[in-house]
């Protein structure tokens, strides 16, 4: 890692064609869009990418396509653990690394069960560290199949190994995030907050950046917040409140709603999903229209 990870790292969507296969041209368009709107890193093959509904080969193909499209302009990370014996998971992590991603992300909830405490988890992580040699790693507190948050103590241990560079936090509340920030301070492990509602407070406390699902709809607003939260505090506070008020609209029927939103923004992608699809009626269309108009108003206020 030559430049510390920072700023906006969207959790990428996956574009599918009408038959449900990977839409490679759509994936290219999504990648370009994230970068054009100020993203400083990308998290591919994540929950928003519908990773659990992809085959192993599709996961690898998706990561490689994004990495090739990015062409070194920003770092790219991707999940590499999808359950099973740790030897299998380590093998797939090595395959994921071979796609060219900068880091392979580990899901703690794929290593131990929901009733296990942290010593078995740390032991599993140690085994993966040994089995993956020098591969740069990340951690993601993915809510599915069960939500497991990491303690500051375990994060401090992970940071001290020197192998972890990215961590997507889903603890959400500032009082739970702050001790974790302190535990990795002065190390190469950078924390990214997934929660829009606590985005600004977490940046003020020292998180390296943001990885919220709403960045799939209006990444430029989160990129501005990451870049200007300290030098434009009044505007940042107002933006935080606006982002909080919009968040519920984004999460309604997500990720399909986000794909429809981006299509209305001009991206050549459809709304096909592998996860549960929804019917969209006139109410939903009005909500998406309102979202578009409010984003445009905010961009005008910020002179974007």
VOLUMKE-512939 format. One record per residue (C-alpha): residue number from 0; residue in three letters; x, y, z. Coordinates in nm, 2 decimals. Layout:
N
<nr:NUM | rest:Ala | east:X | north:Y | up:Z> .
...
This chain:
304
<nr:0 | rest:Unk | east:0.00 | north:0.00 | up:0.00> .
<nr:1 | rest:Unk | east:0.18 | north:0.32 | up:-0.12> .
<nr:2 | rest:Unk | east:-0.11 | north:0.56 | up:-0.04> .
<nr:3 | rest:Unk | east:-0.32 | north:0.51 | up:0.27> .
<nr:4 | rest:Unk | east:-0.68 | north:0.42 | up:0.18> .
<nr:5 | rest:Unk | east:-0.91 | north:0.71 | up:0.23> .
<nr:6 | rest:Unk | east:-1.22 | north:0.89 | up:0.11> .
<nr:7 | rest:Unk | east:-1.52 | north:0.73 | up:-0.07> .
<nr:8 | rest:Unk | east:-1.52 | north:0.36 | up:-0.14> .
<nr:9 | rest:Unk | east:-1.86 | north:0.26 | up:-0.29> .
<nr:10 | rest:Unk | east:-1.99 | north:-0.09 | up:-0.23> .
<nr:11 | rest:Unk | east:-2.04 | north:-0.17 | up:-0.60> .
<nr:12 | rest:Unk | east:-2.36 | north:-0.29 | up:-0.76> .
<nr:13 | rest:Unk | east:-2.34 | north:-0.57 | up:-1.02> .
<nr:14 | rest:Unk | east:-2.51 | north:-0.51 | up:-1.36> .
<nr:15 | rest:Unk | east:-2.70 | north:-0.81 | up:-1.51> .
<nr:16 | rest:Unk | east:-2.84 | north:-0.85 | up:-1.86> .
<nr:17 | rest:Unk | east:-3.20 | north:-0.94 | up:-1.93> .
<nr:18 | rest:Unk | east:-3.12 | north:-1.31 | up:-1.90> .
<nr:19 | rest:Unk | east:-2.96 | north:-1.26 | up:-1.56> .
<nr:20 | rest:Unk | east:-2.59 | north:-1.30 | up:-1.67> .
<nr:21 | rest:Unk | east:-2.32 | north:-1.06 | up:-1.59> .
<nr:22 | rest:Unk | east:-2.35 | north:-0.75 | up:-1.80> .
<nr:23 | rest:Unk | east:-1.98 | north:-0.67 | up:-1.86> .
<nr:24 | rest:Unk | east:-2.05 | north:-0.34 | up:-2.05> .
<nr:25 | rest:Unk | east:-2.28 | north:-0.23 | up:-1.77> .
<nr:26 | rest:Unk | east:-2.01 | north:-0.32 | up:-1.51> .
<nr:27 | rest:Unk | east:-1.77 | north:-0.10 | up:-1.70> .
<nr:28 | rest:Unk | east:-2.02 | north:0.18 | up:-1.70> .
<nr:29 | rest:Unk | east:-2.07 | north:0.15 | up:-1.33> .
<nr:30 | rest:Unk | east:-1.70 | north:0.15 | up:-1.27> .
<nr:31 | rest:Unk | east:-1.65 | north:0.46 | up:-1.48> .
<nr:32 | rest:Unk | east:-1.94 | north:0.63 | up:-1.30> .
<nr:33 | rest:Unk | east:-1.80 | north:0.57 | up:-0.95> .
<nr:34 | rest:Unk | east:-1.46 | north:0.71 | up:-1.05> .
<nr:35 | rest:Unk | east:-1.60 | north:1.01 | up:-1.24> .
<nr:36 | rest:Unk | east:-1.79 | north:1.11 | up:-0.93> .
<nr:37 | rest:Unk | east:-1.49 | north:1.12 | up:-0.70> .
<nr:38 | rest:Unk | east:-1.45 | north:0.77 | up:-0.56> .
<nr:39 | rest:Unk | east:-1.10 | north:0.70 | up:-0.42> .
<nr:40 | rest:Unk | east:-1.14 | north:0.33 | up:-0.40> .
<nr:41 | rest:Unk | east:-1.39 | north:0.05 | up:-0.49> .
<nr:42 | rest:Unk | east:-1.53 | north:-0.24 | up:-0.30> .
<nr:43 | rest:Unk | east:-1.63 | north:-0.50 | up:-0.56> .
<nr:44 | rest:Unk | east:-1.78 | north:-0.84 | up:-0.49> .
<nr:45 | rest:Unk | east:-1.96 | north:-0.73 | up:-0.17> .
<nr:46 | rest:Unk | east:-2.32 | north:-0.76 | up:-0.04> .
<nr:47 | rest:Unk | east:-2.44 | north:-0.48 | up:-0.27> .
<nr:48 | rest:Unk | east:-2.28 | north:-0.67 | up:-0.56> .
<nr:49 | rest:Unk | east:-2.51 | north:-0.96 | up:-0.47> .
<nr:50 | rest:Unk | east:-2.20 | north:-1.17 | up:-0.40> .
<nr:51 | rest:Unk | east:-2.39 | north:-1.46 | up:-0.23> .
<nr:52 | rest:Unk | east:-2.59 | north:-1.51 | up:-0.56> .
<nr:53 | rest:Unk | east:-2.28 | north:-1.53 | up:-0.78> .
<nr:54 | rest:Unk | east:-2.09 | north:-1.84 | up:-0.86> .
<nr:55 | rest:Unk | east:-1.72 | north:-1.86 | up:-0.77> .
<nr:56 | rest:Unk | east:-1.63 | north:-1.80 | up:-1.14> .
<nr:57 | rest:Unk | east:-1.86 | north:-1.50 | up:-1.16> .
<nr:58 | rest:Unk | east:-1.70 | north:-1.35 | up:-0.85> .
<nr:59 | rest:Unk | east:-1.36 | north:-1.38 | up:-1.00> .
<nr:60 | rest:Unk | east:-1.47 | north:-1.25 | up:-1.33> .
<nr:61 | rest:Unk | east:-1.64 | north:-0.95 | up:-1.17> .
<nr:62 | rest:Unk | east:-1.33 | north:-0.86 | up:-0.97> .
<nr:63 | rest:Unk | east:-1.10 | north:-0.90 | up:-1.26> .
<nr:64 | rest:Unk | east:-1.33 | north:-0.69 | up:-1.49> .
<nr:65 | rest:Unk | east:-1.34 | north:-0.40 | up:-1.24> .
<nr:66 | rest:Unk | east:-0.97 | north:-0.42 | up:-1.17> .
<nr:67 | rest:Unk | east:-0.89 | north:-0.41 | up:-1.54> .
<nr:68 | rest:Unk | east:-1.13 | north:-0.12 | up:-1.60> .
<nr:69 | rest:Unk | east:-0.99 | north:0.08 | up:-1.31> .
<nr:70 | rest:Unk | east:-0.64 | north:0.03 | up:-1.45> .
<nr:71 | rest:Unk | east:-0.46 | north:0.13 | up:-1.14> .
<nr:72 | rest:Unk | east:-0.64 | north:0.46 | up:-1.09> .
<nr:73 | rest:Unk | east:-0.77 | north:0.37 | up:-0.75> .
<nr:74 | rest:Unk | east:-0.74 | north:0.06 | up:-0.53> .
<nr:75 | rest:Unk | east:-0.99 | north:-0.22 | up:-0.56> .
<nr:76 | rest:Unk | east:-1.08 | north:-0.48 | up:-0.29> .
<nr:77 | rest:Unk | east:-1.31 | north:-0.78 | up:-0.31> .
<nr:78 | rest:Unk | east:-1.45 | north:-1.05 | up:-0.07> .
<nr:79 | rest:Unk | east:-1.27 | north:-1.38 | up:-0.09> .
<nr:80 | rest:Unk | east:-1.43 | north:-1.59 | up:0.18> .
<nr:81 | rest:Unk | east:-1.76 | north:-1.77 | up:0.12> .
<nr:82 | rest:Unk | east:-1.77 | north:-2.04 | up:0.38> .
<nr:83 | rest:Unk | east:-1.65 | north:-2.40 | up:0.40> .
<nr:84 | rest:Unk | east:-1.32 | north:-2.54 | up:0.54> .
<nr:85 | rest:Unk | east:-1.06 | north:-2.27 | up:0.60> .
<nr:86 | rest:Unk | east:-0.83 | north:-2.45 | up:0.35> .
<nr:87 | rest:Unk | east:-1.09 | north:-2.40 | up:0.08> .
<nr:88 | rest:Unk | east:-1.14 | north:-2.04 | up:0.18> .
<nr:89 | rest:Unk | east:-0.77 | north:-1.97 | up:0.17> .
<nr:90 | rest:Unk | east:-0.74 | north:-2.12 | up:-0.17> .
<nr:91 | rest:Unk | east:-1.02 | north:-1.90 | up:-0.31> .
<nr:92 | rest:Unk | east:-0.86 | north:-1.60 | up:-0.15> .
<nr:93 | rest:Unk | east:-0.55 | north:-1.67 | up:-0.34> .
<nr:94 | rest:Unk | east:-0.75 | north:-1.70 | up:-0.66> .
<nr:95 | rest:Unk | east:-0.92 | north:-1.37 | up:-0.59> .
<nr:96 | rest:Unk | east:-0.58 | north:-1.21 | up:-0.53> .
<nr:97 | rest:Unk | east:-0.47 | north:-1.34 | up:-0.87> .
<nr:98 | rest:Unk | east:-0.75 | north:-1.13 | up:-1.04> .
<nr:99 | rest:Unk | east:-0.54 | north:-0.82 | up:-0.97> .
<nr:100 | rest:Unk | east:-0.74 | north:-0.67 | up:-0.68> .
<nr:101 | rest:Unk | east:-0.53 | north:-0.47 | up:-0.43> .
<nr:102 | rest:Unk | east:-0.68 | north:-0.65 | up:-0.13> .
<nr:103 | rest:Unk | east:-0.89 | north:-0.96 | up:-0.05> .
<nr:104 | rest:Unk | east:-1.16 | north:-0.90 | up:0.21> .
<nr:105 | rest:Unk | east:-1.24 | north:-1.15 | up:0.48> .
<nr:106 | rest:Unk | east:-1.60 | north:-1.19 | up:0.62> .
<nr:107 | rest:Unk | east:-1.57 | north:-1.29 | up:0.99> .
<nr:108 | rest:Unk | east:-1.92 | north:-1.44 | up:0.98> .
<nr:109 | rest:Unk | east:-1.78 | north:-1.70 | up:0.73> .
<nr:110 | rest:Unk | east:-1.51 | north:-1.82 | up:0.97> .
<nr:111 | rest:Unk | east:-1.70 | north:-1.90 | up:1.29> .
<nr:112 | rest:Unk | east:-2.06 | north:-1.94 | up:1.41> .
<nr:113 | rest:Unk | east:-2.28 | north:-1.67 | up:1.57> .
<nr:114 | rest:Unk | east:-2.24 | north:-1.82 | up:1.92> .
<nr:115 | rest:Unk | east:-1.86 | north:-1.84 | up:1.90> .
<nr:116 | rest:Unk | east:-1.66 | north:-1.58 | up:2.09> .
<nr:117 | rest:Unk | east:-1.35 | north:-1.40 | up:1.95> .
<nr:118 | rest:Unk | east:-1.06 | north:-1.64 | up:2.03> .
<nr:119 | rest:Unk | east:-1.18 | north:-1.90 | up:1.77> .
<nr:120 | rest:Unk | east:-1.23 | north:-1.61 | up:1.53> .
<nr:121 | rest:Unk | east:-0.88 | north:-1.49 | up:1.59> .
<nr:122 | rest:Unk | east:-0.74 | north:-1.84 | up:1.55> .
<nr:123 | rest:Unk | east:-0.92 | north:-1.87 | up:1.21> .
<nr:124 | rest:Unk | east:-0.78 | north:-1.54 | up:1.10> .
<nr:125 | rest:Unk | east:-0.43 | north:-1.65 | up:1.20> .
<nr:126 | rest:Unk | east:-0.47 | north:-1.96 | up:0.99> .
<nr:127 | rest:Unk | east:-0.58 | north:-1.76 | up:0.69> .
<nr:128 | rest:Unk | east:-0.29 | north:-1.52 | up:0.74> .
<nr:129 | rest:Unk | east:-0.05 | north:-1.80 | up:0.73> .
<nr:130 | rest:Unk | east:-0.21 | north:-1.97 | up:0.43> .
<nr:131 | rest:Unk | east:-0.23 | north:-1.65 | up:0.22> .
<nr:132 | rest:Unk | east:0.13 | north:-1.54 | up:0.26> .
<nr:133 | rest:Unk | east:0.18 | north:-1.17 | up:0.17> .
<nr:134 | rest:Unk | east:-0.17 | north:-1.10 | up:0.02> .
<nr:135 | rest:Unk | east:-0.31 | north:-0.77 | up:0.15> .
<nr:136 | rest:Unk | east:-0.63 | north:-0.82 | up:0.34> .
<nr:137 | rest:Unk | east:-0.95 | north:-0.64 | up:0.45> .
<nr:138 | rest:Unk | east:-1.23 | north:-0.71 | up:0.70> .
<nr:139 | rest:Unk | east:-1.60 | north:-0.65 | up:0.65> .
<nr:140 | rest:Unk | east:-1.87 | north:-0.68 | up:0.92> .
<nr:141 | rest:Unk | east:-2.12 | north:-0.81 | up:0.67> .
<nr:142 | rest:Unk | east:-2.48 | north:-0.83 | up:0.81> .
<nr:143 | rest:Unk | east:-2.55 | north:-1.16 | up:0.62> .
<nr:144 | rest:Unk | east:-2.58 | north:-1.44 | up:0.69> .
<nr:145 | rest:Unk | east:-2.55 | north:-1.31 | up:1.05> .
<nr:146 | rest:Unk | east:-2.43 | north:-0.98 | up:1.18> .
<nr:147 | rest:Unk | east:-2.10 | north:-1.00 | up:1.36> .
<nr:148 | rest:Unk | east:-1.92 | north:-0.68 | up:1.48> .
<nr:149 | rest:Unk | east:-1.56 | north:-0.69 | up:1.58> .
<nr:150 | rest:Unk | east:-1.42 | north:-0.57 | up:1.91> .
<nr:151 | rest:Unk | east:-1.16 | north:-0.29 | up:1.93> .
<nr:152 | rest:Unk | east:-0.92 | north:-0.55 | up:2.08> .
<nr:153 | rest:Unk | east:-0.95 | north:-0.78 | up:1.78> .
<nr:154 | rest:Unk | east:-0.92 | north:-0.49 | up:1.54> .
<nr:155 | rest:Unk | east:-0.60 | north:-0.38 | up:1.72> .
<nr:156 | rest:Unk | east:-0.46 | north:-0.73 | up:1.69> .
<nr:157 | rest:Unk | east:-0.54 | north:-0.74 | up:1.31> .
<nr:158 | rest:Unk | east:-0.38 | north:-0.39 | up:1.26> .
<nr:159 | rest:Unk | east:-0.07 | north:-0.50 | up:1.44> .
<nr:160 | rest:Unk | east:-0.02 | north:-0.79 | up:1.19> .
<nr:161 | rest:Unk | east:0.05 | north:-0.54 | up:0.92> .
<nr:162 | rest:Unk | east:-0.16 | north:-0.74 | up:0.67> .
<nr:163 | rest:Unk | east:-0.49 | north:-0.56 | up:0.69> .
<nr:164 | rest:Unk | east:-0.55 | north:-0.23 | up:0.50> .
<nr:165 | rest:Unk | east:-0.93 | north:-0.19 | up:0.47> .
<nr:166 | rest:Unk | east:-1.21 | north:-0.25 | up:0.72> .
<nr:167 | rest:Unk | east:-1.58 | north:-0.18 | up:0.65> .
<nr:168 | rest:Unk | east:-1.74 | north:-0.11 | up:0.99> .
<nr:169 | rest:Unk | east:-2.12 | north:-0.17 | up:1.04> .
<nr:170 | rest:Unk | east:-2.14 | north:-0.08 | up:1.41> .
<nr:171 | rest:Unk | east:-2.31 | north:0.25 | up:1.30> .
<nr:172 | rest:Unk | east:-2.32 | north:0.43 | up:1.63> .
<nr:173 | rest:Unk | east:-2.04 | north:0.69 | up:1.71> .
<nr:174 | rest:Unk | east:-1.99 | north:0.56 | up:2.06> .
<nr:175 | rest:Unk | east:-1.92 | north:0.21 | up:1.93> .
<nr:176 | rest:Unk | east:-1.71 | north:0.33 | up:1.63> .
<nr:177 | rest:Unk | east:-1.48 | north:0.56 | up:1.83> .
<nr:178 | rest:Unk | east:-1.30 | north:0.29 | up:2.03> .
<nr:179 | rest:Unk | east:-1.24 | north:0.10 | up:1.71> .
<nr:180 | rest:Unk | east:-1.08 | north:0.40 | up:1.55> .
<nr:181 | rest:Unk | east:-0.85 | north:0.44 | up:1.85> .
<nr:182 | rest:Unk | east:-0.75 | north:0.08 | up:1.83> .
<nr:183 | rest:Unk | east:-0.61 | north:0.11 | up:1.48> .
<nr:184 | rest:Unk | east:-0.47 | north:0.46 | up:1.51> .
<nr:185 | rest:Unk | east:-0.11 | north:0.48 | up:1.38> .
<nr:186 | rest:Unk | east:-0.14 | north:0.16 | up:1.18> .
<nr:187 | rest:Unk | east:-0.20 | north:0.08 | up:0.81> .
<nr:188 | rest:Unk | east:-0.55 | north:-0.05 | up:0.88> .
<nr:189 | rest:Unk | east:-0.81 | north:0.21 | up:0.76> .
<nr:190 | rest:Unk | east:-1.17 | north:0.21 | up:0.89> .
<nr:191 | rest:Unk | east:-1.46 | north:0.30 | up:0.66> .
<nr:192 | rest:Unk | east:-1.81 | north:0.37 | up:0.80> .
<nr:193 | rest:Unk | east:-2.10 | north:0.20 | up:0.62> .
<nr:194 | rest:Unk | east:-2.37 | north:0.41 | up:0.79> .
<nr:195 | rest:Unk | east:-2.49 | north:0.73 | up:0.63> .
<nr:196 | rest:Unk | east:-2.66 | north:0.85 | up:0.95> .
<nr:197 | rest:Unk | east:-2.32 | north:0.87 | up:1.13> .
<nr:198 | rest:Unk | east:-2.11 | north:0.96 | up:0.83> .
<nr:199 | rest:Unk | east:-2.00 | north:1.31 | up:0.94> .
<nr:200 | rest:Unk | east:-1.95 | north:1.23 | up:1.31> .
<nr:201 | rest:Unk | east:-1.73 | north:0.93 | up:1.22> .
<nr:202 | rest:Unk | east:-1.52 | north:1.14 | up:0.98> .
<nr:203 | rest:Unk | east:-1.48 | north:1.39 | up:1.25> .
<nr:204 | rest:Unk | east:-1.36 | north:1.12 | up:1.49> .
<nr:205 | rest:Unk | east:-1.11 | north:0.99 | up:1.24> .
<nr:206 | rest:Unk | east:-1.24 | north:0.72 | up:1.01> .
<nr:207 | rest:Unk | east:-1.05 | north:0.71 | up:0.69> .
<nr:208 | rest:Unk | east:-1.36 | north:0.73 | up:0.48> .
<nr:209 | rest:Unk | east:-1.71 | north:0.60 | up:0.39> .
<nr:210 | rest:Unk | east:-1.86 | north:0.29 | up:0.22> .
<nr:211 | rest:Unk | east:-2.24 | north:0.34 | up:0.24> .
<nr:212 | rest:Unk | east:-2.49 | north:0.18 | up:0.01> .
<nr:213 | rest:Unk | east:-2.64 | north:0.52 | up:-0.08> .
<nr:214 | rest:Unk | east:-2.31 | north:0.60 | up:-0.25> .
<nr:215 | rest:Unk | east:-2.45 | north:0.38 | up:-0.53> .
<nr:216 | rest:Unk | east:-2.70 | north:0.66 | up:-0.61> .
<nr:217 | rest:Unk | east:-2.51 | north:0.98 | up:-0.54> .
<nr:218 | rest:Unk | east:-2.14 | north:0.91 | up:-0.49> .
<nr:219 | rest:Unk | east:-2.04 | north:1.27 | up:-0.56> .
<nr:220 | rest:Unk | east:-2.22 | north:1.39 | up:-0.24> .
<nr:221 | rest:Unk | east:-2.03 | north:1.14 | up:-0.02> .
<nr:222 | rest:Unk | east:-1.70 | north:1.22 | up:-0.20> .
<nr:223 | rest:Unk | east:-1.76 | north:1.59 | up:-0.12> .
<nr:224 | rest:Unk | east:-1.83 | north:1.51 | up:0.24> .
<nr:225 | rest:Unk | east:-1.51 | north:1.31 | up:0.27> .
<nr:226 | rest:Unk | east:-1.30 | north:1.58 | up:0.11> .
<nr:227 | rest:Unk | east:-1.45 | north:1.89 | up:0.27> .
<nr:228 | rest:Unk | east:-1.60 | north:1.79 | up:0.61> .
<nr:229 | rest:Unk | east:-1.32 | north:1.98 | up:0.79> .
<nr:230 | rest:Unk | east:-1.27 | north:2.29 | up:0.57> .
<nr:231 | rest:Unk | east:-1.65 | north:2.35 | up:0.50> .
<nr:232 | rest:Unk | east:-1.81 | north:2.26 | up:0.84> .
<nr:233 | rest:Unk | east:-2.13 | north:2.45 | up:0.79> .
<nr:234 | rest:Unk | east:-2.20 | north:2.30 | up:0.45> .
<nr:235 | rest:Unk | east:-2.09 | north:1.96 | up:0.57> .
<nr:236 | rest:Unk | east:-2.34 | north:1.97 | up:0.86> .
<nr:237 | rest:Unk | east:-2.62 | north:2.06 | up:0.63> .
<nr:238 | rest:Unk | east:-2.52 | north:1.79 | up:0.38> .
<nr:239 | rest:Unk | east:-2.52 | north:1.53 | up:0.66> .
<nr:240 | rest:Unk | east:-2.88 | north:1.61 | up:0.75> .
<nr:241 | rest:Unk | east:-2.98 | north:1.60 | up:0.39> .
<nr:242 | rest:Unk | east:-2.81 | north:1.27 | up:0.33> .
<nr:243 | rest:Unk | east:-2.98 | north:1.13 | up:0.65> .
<nr:244 | rest:Unk | east:-3.32 | north:1.23 | up:0.52> .
<nr:245 | rest:Unk | east:-3.26 | north:1.06 | up:0.18> .
<nr:246 | rest:Unk | east:-3.13 | north:0.74 | up:0.32> .
<nr:247 | rest:Unk | east:-3.46 | north:0.56 | up:0.37> .
<nr:248 | rest:Unk | east:-3.56 | north:0.62 | up:0.01> .
<nr:249 | rest:Unk | east:-3.25 | north:0.46 | up:-0.12> .
<nr:250 | rest:Unk | east:-3.29 | north:0.15 | up:0.09> .
<nr:251 | rest:Unk | east:-3.65 | north:0.09 | up:-0.02> .
<nr:252 | rest:Unk | east:-3.63 | north:-0.22 | up:-0.25> .
<nr:253 | rest:Unk | east:-3.25 | north:-0.20 | up:-0.26> .
<nr:254 | rest:Unk | east:-3.05 | north:-0.28 | up:-0.46> .
<nr:255 | rest:Unk | east:-3.30 | north:-0.28 | up:-0.74> .
<nr:256 | rest:Unk | east:-3.40 | north:0.08 | up:-0.66> .
<nr:257 | rest:Unk | east:-3.04 | north:0.19 | up:-0.69> .
<nr:258 | rest:Unk | east:-3.01 | north:0.03 | up:-1.03> .
<nr:259 | rest:Unk | east:-3.33 | north:0.21 | up:-1.15> .
<nr:260 | rest:Unk | east:-3.21 | north:0.53 | up:-1.00> .
<nr:261 | rest:Unk | east:-2.88 | north:0.51 | up:-1.19> .
<nr:262 | rest:Unk | east:-3.06 | north:0.42 | up:-1.51> .
<nr:263 | rest:Unk | east:-3.26 | north:0.74 | up:-1.47> .
<nr:264 | rest:Unk | east:-2.93 | north:0.92 | up:-1.43> .
<nr:265 | rest:Unk | east:-2.83 | north:0.79 | up:-1.77> .
<nr:266 | rest:Unk | east:-2.62 | north:0.48 | up:-1.70> .
<nr:267 | rest:Unk | east:-2.68 | north:0.20 | up:-1.95> .
<nr:268 | rest:Unk | east:-2.78 | north:-0.07 | up:-1.69> .
<nr:269 | rest:Unk | east:-3.10 | north:-0.25 | up:-1.62> .
<nr:270 | rest:Unk | east:-3.27 | north:-0.32 | up:-1.29> .
<nr:271 | rest:Unk | east:-3.23 | north:-0.70 | up:-1.31> .
<nr:272 | rest:Unk | east:-3.11 | north:-0.85 | up:-0.97> .
<nr:273 | rest:Unk | east:-3.02 | north:-1.20 | up:-0.85> .
<nr:274 | rest:Unk | east:-3.15 | north:-1.12 | up:-0.51> .
<nr:275 | rest:Unk | east:-3.53 | north:-1.07 | up:-0.45> .
<nr:276 | rest:Unk | east:-3.68 | north:-0.85 | up:-0.72> .
<nr:277 | rest:Unk | east:-3.97 | north:-0.62 | up:-0.65> .
<nr:278 | rest:Unk | east:-4.26 | north:-0.46 | up:-0.84> .
<nr:279 | rest:Unk | east:-4.23 | north:-0.09 | up:-0.89> .
<nr:280 | rest:Unk | east:-4.55 | north:0.11 | up:-0.90> .
<nr:281 | rest:Unk | east:-4.64 | north:0.48 | up:-0.94> .
<nr:282 | rest:Unk | east:-4.56 | north:0.54 | up:-0.57> .
<nr:283 | rest:Unk | east:-4.21 | north:0.41 | up:-0.62> .
<nr:284 | rest:Unk | east:-4.15 | north:0.61 | up:-0.93> .
<nr:285 | rest:Unk | east:-4.26 | north:0.93 | up:-0.75> .
<nr:286 | rest:Unk | east:-4.01 | north:0.85 | up:-0.48> .
<nr:287 | rest:Unk | east:-3.73 | north:0.80 | up:-0.73> .
<nr:288 | rest:Unk | east:-3.82 | north:1.12 | up:-0.90> .
<nr:289 | rest:Unk | east:-3.81 | north:1.31 | up:-0.57> .
<nr:290 | rest:Unk | east:-3.47 | north:1.16 | up:-0.49> .
<nr:291 | rest:Unk | east:-3.33 | north:1.27 | up:-0.83> .
<nr:292 | rest:Unk | east:-3.46 | north:1.63 | up:-0.78> .
<nr:293 | rest:Unk | east:-3.33 | north:1.65 | up:-0.43> .
<nr:294 | rest:Unk | east:-2.98 | north:1.53 | up:-0.53> .
<nr:295 | rest:Unk | east:-2.98 | north:1.79 | up:-0.81> .
<nr:296 | rest:Unk | east:-3.07 | north:2.06 | up:-0.56> .
<nr:297 | rest:Unk | east:-2.79 | north:1.96 | up:-0.32> .
<nr:298 | rest:Unk | east:-2.54 | north:1.95 | up:-0.61> .
<nr:299 | rest:Unk | east:-2.63 | north:2.30 | up:-0.70> .
<nr:300 | rest:Unk | east:-2.58 | north:2.41 | up:-0.34> .
<nr:301 | rest:Unk | east:-2.24 | north:2.25 | up:-0.33> .
<nr:302 | rest:Unk | east:-2.16 | north:2.38 | up:-0.68> .
<nr:303 | rest:Unk | east:-2.10 | north:2.03 | up:-0.82> .
